[in-house]
Amino acid sequence: MFDQVVFAGGGNRCWWQAGFWDVVQPEIALKPRVIAGISAGAATACMLYTRDSQWVMRYYEQVLRGNTKNAYWGNLWRRGASVFPHYRIYRQALLDIYGESFAGLSSAPEIRVGVSHVPSWLGARSAVAAGLIAYNIEKHVRKTLHPTLGQTLGFRPEYVRVQDCARVDELADLILQSSCTPPFTPVLRRGGKPVLDGGMVDNVPVGALDASPGRVLVMVTRQYPRPQMFVLSHGEQQRLYVQPSRKVPISSWDYTQPALMRPAYELGRADGEAFLRRLPTLFQPATHA
């Protein structure tokens, strides 16, 4: 039914996607040829082909049990210590989650992960500031489904195949590059050049899709001023967008409340069940993108 699937970014909110997928995938035998993902959306897509969602939630509950803060300001005065624990925790989690089943990703759908290259006319620090300002204008003011401001500033997308990663640490680095959001992470580099979160170009990476005719399932993680489920036509391609029925009850970069991952996951399951009930009627009529 869906030849391609999109996993939007969203940090912890992507647990909604996991719950949605775990309900929908077996019911409609969802086997996409291509998956496009950004940031934690890409991490979630890889997780779904390497681990059971319940195992990963238990993993995070254990790992984050001793993490009581999202910022340890006392580390400002300690050489080599990081104020924000996210990068260290996230990277180790990616290695632990994917490591045992990494070889299995070779037989998964082609997963394309988006990163944003910074404008050539800006230095890394200036690009971070400009990118974050543009990102928040699009998110909070314009509430644009597919933003354009980042590309206007000169941010350029690159989509990298998960299957081109020869080792699990290369995959972890790719996911982190796609998730690069200072100050939670350091500014990261790909091919020697600074990159930022793929969402600086488009948090819903339809640009990574093949242009072939067919149906595409697009899972976003925040609410837009549109119906919960809607179809946009792009040439001969029909893209079915699904957004959460209410605000996902967890913050993107909150590493202090792992118990909230489960309500986010359960909301995804409930929305997946509603999606299955409505699916037979969703493709007519379609609106052009």
Disulfide bonds with the S-S distance in Angstrom:
none
